[in-house]
Amino acid sequence: MIQYEKFTLANGLRVLVHEDKSTPMAVIDVIYDVGARDENPNKTGFAHLFEHLMFGGSVNVPVYDEPLQIAGGENNAYTSNDLTNYYCQLPAENIETAFWLESDRMLSLAFSEKSLEVQRKVVSEEFKEHYINKPYGDVWHKMRKLAYTKHPYKWMTIGEELSHVENATLQDVKDFFLEHYTPSNAILVVAGNVTIAEVKMLAEKWFAPIPAGNKYKRDLPQEPKQTEARKLEVRANVPLDAIYKCWHIYPRLDQRYYVVDLITEILSGGGSSRLFQSLVKEKKLFSNVECYHVGSTDAGLLTIEGKLLKGVSMADADAAINEELKKLQAEGVSAKELEKVKNKTESTMAFNDMSITERADSLAVYELLGDANLINTELGKYQAVTTTDIITESRIVFDEKNCSTLYYYSNNA
């Protein structure tokens, strides 16, 4: 059991404290309830742009990293379609430095044309390097648009198109900040060699004076059920032909999510998994093949992707994938195979819990989902999955009408 305590400041900031006296370190994790799904469709990429801007200095701290480094700390951040997370780790005796830095940029981020221009260039270069110039870099831009027709998951975290960030004005950025980066829209997790009394005192001192702001109310368009198969063919200068197949799955808090998560492990969890054994080792159709999903809050996608070996036709590769799925739908899994993937999931969760940074991140994400105690109860949800659940859900999810397929042809093939 991972113990924690929770309290809420008058301005709406939720604070969770996890004491761990076995380490000399402390972690501060600030999660904002804003991701790419919350952006204006004509101004995408802002949540990710903010991940960069938040390190551009606040009114009282021109360079965020310097005081943290002097205090022996390090920091990082990440953005997804669902959330934005900032975290730093430092010696516990210097924890107040982190409170000061995080509260100052929540209160008074420094908005300047210079800072915006610098970070706009950084994000633009990132967009070009990873999504325009990189082989297969545009796959998820195309696949999201193919699979989603209404929900804002149809664009990537980096943004739907480069011009949205390139054309972002200082006022655009300020408006986005005031709407989302407020105490009432944030969660603070403090973990490590701290006491609850100490954290309460520091939270009151540094965060309580920040105005609450208006709590952001999410009202996103819902994705309608997919009722016919979708297909897209692309040709590009890439080394090998590749195939990408996506099926709509369930929201993060749906019990069926855990069934589908285990299905991805059955199909693609390492060298002994079904897709690898059949399609890579035995039939020698692919150089590699994977099955995964990204754990999105709203209904996400399960993906199977693979790079074809030279000389293998796209039709044969696609048929071989479908054959493996039909086998799962017809025969299901043995109790032994299911137990194996459950054990692997349990060991992965236990390994993650060894890191204090991971524990803080998990508490923040689970609290954002609505129940921090999932950190202690989620394993039970996996353990409850039966072989019947696996066969039932494989028949529902892997419906041809629920599938979007991208054939990515190499001009060099």
N, C-alpha and C positions, 0 to 999 in steps of 0.2 A: 504493500500500500504506500502510495506517495501522499504524505500529509501536506496540507496547505490550509491557510486561513484566508478569508476574503472579507474586505470591507469596501464601502463606497464613499467617496468624498462628496461634499455638498454640491459640487459642480458636475457630478455624474461620473467622474473617473472611477472605474472599477479597479481595485488593487488586490492582487493575490500575492501571498507570501509563502514561500517554501523554504523552511530552515534545513540546512545540511551542515552540521558542524564538522564533517569529515574533510572538508576542503577549506583552504585559506582564502578561496576566491568568492566573488559574488557576481551575479549576472542581473542586469536590468534589461527587460524585454518590453518594448512598447509596441503594441499592435493597434493599427488604425483600421476601422471597419470600412475600408474603401479599397476597391480593386478596379481592374479595367472594365468590369461589368457595369460600374457606376458612372462611366464617362458619357458625355454627349457624343452621339454617333458621328458628329461632324468635327469633334475635337478629341480624338482618341490618343492614347499614349500618355495621358497626363499623370496617371497614378505612377507610372514608371519614371516619368520625368521628375516627379516629386521625390522619388527615392534618391535621385541625384541632387536635386535642389536642397534637400534637407541637410546635406553635408556641406553646403555652400556658405555656412555661417549664419548666425543670428545677430540680432541688434547688439547684444552685449558680448558675444563671442565670435569674432570675425573668422577664426579658423577652428572648426569643431575638433579636428583630430589632435591639435597640439596639447591642450590641457589633459586630454584623455591619455595620451602617450606619456606625458610627464607623470601621471598617476599610475603608470604601469598597465594601462588598459589597451584593449583592442576592440574594434567594432565592425559591424557589417549590417547589411539590410537585404531584404528581398521583396519583390512585388509579384503578386499573382493576379489572376482574373478576379479573385475574391477578397484579397486583403493586402495590406502593406505592413511589413514588420521590420523594426529597428532594434538591434540588440548590441550590448557591449558587456565585456567581461573584464574585471579588474580586481586587484587585491581588496578584500572585504573592508579593510580599514580606510580605503579611499572611496568608499561607495558614494559619499556625498557629492563627489565630483560628477558622477554619472547622473545623479538627481538634478544637479545644477544644469548640466548640458542638455539633458532631455527636456526638462521643463522650459528652458529658455527658448529652444527652437519651437516648442509647442505654443508658447506665448507670443514670440516675436521673431519669426523667421525673417531674415534680412532679404527684402525684395529689391533687386536692383537690375537694371538692364544688363549690366556687365555679368552678373552671376547667371542670369537667364541665358545670355548669349553663350557663355562658356558651356553650360550644361546642355543647351540645345545642340551645340556642336558635338559634344560627347555622345549624346543619344543618337544623333544623326549618323555618326561614324559607326556606332554599334549596329544600327539598323542596316547600313550598307554592308558592313563586314559579315554579319551573321545571317541576314535574311535576303540580301540581294546578290552579293558576290559569292557566297558560299554554296557549293554543290548541295542540292536538295533544300536549300535555305528557305525557299518559298512554299514548301510543302504545307505547313500548317496555316499559312495565309489562305491557301486554296482550299484545304480540307475543312477548315472551320466554316468558310463561306458555303461550302457544299453541304455540310451536315446541319448547320443552323440557318434557319430562315428568319427567325424573329428575335430570339434571345441574344443579348449582347456578348455571349461567348463566341459569337461569329467573328470577332476580331481578337487578335493576339494582344498580350500585355504590352508589347513594344509599340502597338498602335496599328490601325488598319492601313494607313499609308503615311509615308515619311513627311508629306506636306503638313499634316496636322500639327506635328511638333515644331516643324520649321516655321510655321506661321503663328505659333502661340504668342500672344501678347502678354505684357506684364499684368494687365487687368484680368485676362483669362486666368492666369496663374493665381493671382490674389483671390479671385472668386472661388476657385477650386479649393484653395487652402481654407478659406473661411467656412466653406460648406462642410468640409470633411475632417480637418485636422483640429478637432476640438476635444476637450476632456470628455464630453458626453458621448463622443464617438470613438473613444479609445479605451484600452485596457493596459494596465501596468502590472507586470509580473516581476517580483524580486525574489531571487533564489540564491542559496549559498549560505555562507557563514554570517548570517544576520539574525536579528531577533525581530519578532512582530512589533514590539514596542518601538524599536529603533526605526523600522520602516514606517510605522504610523506617524512618528514625529517628523521624519524627513518628507513624507508625502504631504503632510499638512503644511510644512514650511515651504516646499518648492512648488507643489502642484495646486494646492487648494486656492491660492489667490488668482489662478487663471480663470477668466470668465467661461461659463459652461458652453456658450454657443448654442445653436439650435441643433437638436438631435436629428441627424439625417434620417429621413424616412425613405426606405427603398421600395420602389414600385416598378418592377421590371416586367417587360413583356414576356409572357410564357411561351415556350417553344411548343408548337402543336405536334401531335404524334406523327411520326413519319409513316407514310402509307404506301410509298413505292420506292424501289431501289434507285439510287442515284449514282451516276458514274461520270468521271472526268478523265480525259487523257491529256497528258502533257509531254512535250519533247524538249529536252534541254541538254547542254553540254555537261553531262554527269558521267562518271565512270561505268555505272552498271544500271540496268533496268531495275526499277523498284516498284513494289506494290504496297498500298496503304488501304486498309479496310477499317471502317469505324461503325460502331453500333451505339445507339443511345442507351444509356443505363440510368441509374437512380440517383437521387440526391444523397448527399453525404450522411444524413441522419436516418435514411431509410434502412430498415433491417436487411432488405434485399441487397443493399450495397455490399454488405459483408460476404454474401454468397458470391457476388460477382468478383469481388476482390480475390477470393480463393480460387475462382475459375481462372483468373489470369495467372495465378501461380501454378495451377495444374497444367495449363497449356504452355507456360513459358518460364517457369521458375528454375532456371539453371540447366545444366547439361543432361539431367535425367528427365526433363520435361517432355511432354508429348510432341510439341511442334519441333523442337530441336532434334529429338530422336528420329522422328519420321521424315521430316522435310530436309534436314541438313545432313544427318548421318546416313540414313537408309536410302532415301530417294535421290539425295544429292541435287536438289532443285535450287536451294538457297545457300548463300555464303553465311548468312545469319537471318534469324527470324525472331521476332519478339511479340509478346502480347502484354499490354499494360493499360492503365488508366491513370489520370492525374489527381484523382481524389477531390474533384471540384465540389463546392458547396451545393450548387444547384445541379440538376440532372446533367451528368457529364457524358463522356464518350469512352467506350472500350475500343482499343486499337490493336490490330495485328498488322505489323509491317515487316517487310523483308527485302533484302537485296538478292536479285536472281543471279545464279551463275550464268556465265556466258553460254549462249546457245539454248537456254531454256525459254520456252515461249510463255508469254504472260497468261495465256489461256490455261496452260498446264499448271502454272504456279497457283493461279486463282482456284482452279478445280481441286488441287491438292489441299489447299487450306480448307475449302468447303467440305472436303471428304473427312478431314479430322474433326471438324465441328459436328458433322452429321453423326460421326462415331460417338462423340460425347453425348449428343442428343438421344441417340438410340440406346447406348449401353450405360451411360453415367460413369460413376467412379466407384472403385471398391472402397470399403471402410479404411483399408490400409493406406491407400493413396491419399484419401482425404486427411487422415491422421497425420501423414507426413507433411502436407502443406500447412496444416494447423500448427504443427510443431515448429516449422520454419518461421511462420508468422510470429509465434510466441517468442522465439529466440531473437528475431529482429527487433521486436518491441522491447525486450529486456536489454538488448545491447544499446538501443537508443536511450533508454532510461539511465544508463551508466553515466552519460554526459549531463552535467548540470545545465549547460546551454540548451541541450535538446529537451530536458525536462521543463525548463522555463518556456521554451517555444511551444511545447505540447500543451502546457497549462493555458497559455495565451490563446492558442488556436481553439482548444476545446471550450474555453469560456466564451469565445466569439461565436462558436456554434450554438452556445446556449447552456452548456453543462460541463464545467471544468472537471467534474468527477469522472468523465469518460476516460480520463487518464488511468483510472483504476478499474473501470467496468467494461472497457471496450473489448478486452481479450475474451470476456465471457460471451460477447456477441459472436465472435468468430467460433468459439467452442460450441455454440448452440447450432451451428450450421450442420445439416444432415446430408446424406447422400441423395435423398429425395429432393432436397432444396436445389442441389447442384443440377440434377437432370431437369427439374422444372424450369429453373431460370435459364439454363442453356437453350431450352426450346423456345422460351419467350424472347430472350435477347438476340440470339442468332437467327432471327427471322430475316429472310432475304429482303423483305419490304422495309426493314429497319436499318438497312446497310447502305453506307456511302463508300464508294470505291474510287481510288485514284490510281490510275496506271501512269507511272512516271518513266517514260522511255528515254534511253540514252541515245543521243545522236551518234555516239561512237560504236554502238552495238552492231 
